């Protein structure tokens, strides 16, 4: 099986593409890993914000309410960031 480098032209040396494919996969894995670490850090920031800035105004024993507020904040951030990245990707594709 030949790897096509240009339309209609199969590559004579498909093994030369392997290092590039490995590096691309490693880049994807590294980016995902760092993204996960960043998400965990933001998770802690948001939890601390809800605990120190919102929870004091709620009645005692309202753990479920603060968790719901936390979930809403995280969801809003996720939707906003995803939307902005999608807009950026579309703009770069043009």
Protein Blocks (a to p, Z undefined) as FASTA:
>chain_A
ZZdfbghiacfblmlmmmmmmmmmmmmmmmmmmmmmmmmmmmmmmmmmmmmmmmmmpceh
ilmmmmmmmmmmmmmmmmmmmmmmmmmmmmmmZZ
